[in-house]
Amino acid sequence: MQKQIQSFRAEVIERVLDAQRHLSGGHLHLIYSPELADPLRLKSSDIQRDTASIMPKRLPKEWAGDDFPRVVTLDCTRIAKYLLDTDAGRDDPLFEASISQVYSEVVLNERASLAIVNDNPGPSESAICGWVVSRQTASQFAHRVQSHAYPARGPSDRIWVRWHNPVYLFALWPALESLQRKALLGDAIWIVHDLQGTLRSLHVEGDTVDQRDREIDFRADEMQWRRFDNAQTVAQLLRNWRAQSETGTSNLPEDASDRLMKHLLAACRLGLRGDNRAIYAMTLSRVSSDAEDVPEWKALIEQTVRGEMALRDGLVMLPEHFWIR
């Protein structure tokens, strides 16, 4: 266990060091989503660090203003100057605390109980939403993210895109155009664990973003909205799959979340809804890539689309070779 923790910590530190080498002189920020649990106890006590909130336009009624995600600049000189050894950000005790917290969330799966401390689980399931190395201050980076958090969906409809939440960040990132990525991150490097616990570094290669890029109308296309709509379903199905993997009943491939998103989008195009949509995605994600061409499967889907049979009930009729992985 101790070796696992040390390896996890070393990977995070090395990614941060790489980002700092790439962005010399950049700030090290923590993206923290306290919600109602506030595992690091920052809401009422952290008045020394530079902090900026990322807040929706409409506040959930069960939350106070300090429950929302925020960008926190790590800087030990703001806490106690004697802590400074190699780097003000990495020497901040909050950096080590955040690594321990994310280890609990990602590896041990020890997140706050939604039933007890979070009446609105949509914003984020994880308190630690990664670290950002950027030349922008906390308030500047928070403003950048928030300014692109309400893309238009229709003439008058704007929805809060929770970029701080890895569930939505990783659902949308693969579908973002280069200009959208530049507008969202600027020169920043966002170091964050994806839904399967893999540490990723998100950044945009190329020229520094200018003022015009920051002020573009961040419009999502229909494919991006479909990925947004399916983000929570991917996260839930991945949790179910992981639970089965831990009991030895199903292996979890490295691209499990990508498979689930791909097949959920296909199910939507077919007109499948509810359980049929989820079962379609989960089933195809766990079999060989050519399974969807099996005639019996295609016939079953046609029956399901016509409303003649629930997909769950028809799975037992599929031939044995369909289930080859």
Residue pairs with C-beta under 8 A, 6 or more apart in sequence:
4 107
5 103
8 99
8 103
8 107
9 99
9 103
11 199
12 99
12 102
12 131
12 191
12 199
13 90
13 99
15 191
15 199
15 201
16 28
16 89
16 90
16 131
16 133
16 191
17 90
18 201
19 26
19 133
19 189
19 191
19 201
19 203
20 26
20 28
20 87
20 89
20 133
22 133
22 189
22 203
23 133
23 134
23 135
23 187
23 188
23 189
25 135
26 133
26 134
26 135
26 187
26 188
27 73
27 75
27 89
27 133
27 134
27 135
27 136
27 137
27 138
28 73
28 74
28 75
28 87
28 88
28 89
28 90
28 92
28 95
28 131
28 132
28 133
29 71
29 72
29 73
29 74
29 131
29 132
29 133
29 134
29 138
29 141
30 71
30 72
30 73
30 74
30 94
30 95
30 98
30 128
30 131
31 69
31 70
31 71
31 72
31 128
31 129
31 130
31 131
31 132
31 164
31 190
31 192
32 40
32 42
32 69
32 70
32 71
32 72
32 98
32 127
32 128
32 129
33 68
33 69
33 70
33 123
33 124
33 126
33 127
33 128
33 129
33 164
33 165
34 40
34 42
34 43
34 66
34 67
34 68
34 69
34 70
34 127
35 63
35 67
35 112
35 117
35 118
35 123
35 124
35 127
36 62
36 63
36 67
36 112
36 117
36 118
36 119
37 112
37 117
37 118
37 127
38 67
38 127
39 101
39 112
39 127
40 94
40 97
40 98
40 101
40 127
42 72
42 94
43 66
43 67
44 66
46 72
46 94
48 78
48 79
49 72
49 73
49 74
49 75
49 78
49 79
49 92
49 94
50 72
50 73
50 75
50 78
50 137
50 138
50 139
51 70
51 71
51 72
51 73
51 138
52 70
52 71
52 137
52 138
52 139
52 141
52 142
52 143
53 65
53 66
53 68
53 69
53 70
53 142
54 68
54 69
54 70
54 71
54 142
54 145
54 146
54 149
54 163
54 164
55 65
55 68
55 146
56 68
56 149
56 160
57 150
57 160
58 160
59 65
59 68
60 119
60 120
60 123
62 119
62 120
63 120
68 123
69 123
69 124
69 129
69 162
69 164
69 165
70 138
70 142
71 132
71 138
71 139
71 141
71 142
71 145
72 94
72 138
73 89
73 137
73 138
74 88
74 89
74 90
74 92
74 94
74 95
74 131
75 88
75 89
75 92
76 83
76 84
76 88
76 89
76 91
76 92
76 93
77 83
77 84
77 88
79 92
79 93
83 91
83 92
83 93
84 91
85 91
89 95
95 131
98 128
98 131
101 127
101 128
102 126
102 128
102 193
104 110
104 111
105 111
105 126
105 127
105 128
106 126
106 193
106 197
107 197
111 125
111 126
111 127
112 118
112 127
114 121
114 125
122 162
122 232
123 162
123 165
124 162
124 164
124 165
124 166
124 167
125 165
125 167
125 235
126 165
126 166
129 164
129 165
129 166
129 192
130 166
130 190
130 191
130 192
130 193
131 190
131 191
131 192
132 141
132 188
132 189
132 190
132 191
133 188
133 189
133 191
134 141
134 186
134 187
134 188
134 189
135 187
135 188
136 144
136 186
136 188
141 186
141 188
144 183
144 184
144 185
144 186
144 214
145 163
145 164
145 184
147 214
147 218
148 161
148 163
148 180
148 183
148 184
148 218
149 160
149 161
149 162
149 163
150 158
150 159
150 160
150 161
151 158
151 159
151 161
151 218
151 219
151 220
152 158
152 217
152 219
153 159
153 220
153 225
159 228
161 168
161 172
161 220
161 228
162 168
163 169
163 184
166 192
166 193
166 194
166 195
167 195
167 231
167 232
167 234
167 235
168 228
168 231
169 190
169 192
169 202
170 194
170 195
170 200
170 257
171 227
171 228
171 230
171 231
171 234
171 261
172 220
172 224
172 227
172 228
172 231
173 181
173 202
174 258
175 223
175 224
175 227
176 184
176 224
178 204
178 206
179 213
179 216
180 218
181 204
182 204
182 206
182 209
182 213
183 209
183 213
183 214
183 216
183 218
184 218
185 202
185 203
185 204
186 208
186 209
186 214
187 203
187 204
187 208
187 209
188 203
189 201
189 202
189 203
190 201
190 202
190 203
191 199
191 200
191 201
191 202
192 199
192 200
192 202
193 199
193 200
194 200
194 257
195 234
195 235
195 238
195 257
196 238
196 252
196 254
196 256
196 257
198 254
220 228
223 265
226 265
226 268
227 261
227 265
230 261
230 264
230 265
230 268
233 260
233 264
233 277
233 278
233 281
234 257
234 260
234 261
234 264
237 260
237 278
237 281
237 282
237 285
238 256
238 257
238 260
240 282
241 250
241 252
241 256
241 260
241 282
241 285
241 286
242 252
244 250
245 251
245 252
250 286
251 325
253 259
256 285
259 284
259 285
260 281
260 282
260 285
263 280
263 281
263 282
263 284
263 285
264 277
264 278
264 280
264 281
266 280
266 281
266 284
267 276
267 277
267 280
267 281
268 277
270 280
270 301
270 305
271 305
272 280
272 301
272 304
272 305
272 311
275 310
275 311
275 312
276 304
276 310
276 311
276 312
279 311
279 312
279 315
280 301
280 311
283 311
283 315
284 291
284 292
286 325
287 322
287 323
287 324
287 325
288 324
288 325
291 297
291 322
291 323
291 324
292 298
294 318
294 319
294 321
294 322
296 317
296 318
296 319
296 322
297 318
297 322
300 309
300 311
300 314
300 315
300 317
300 318
301 311
303 309
303 314
304 310
304 311
304 314
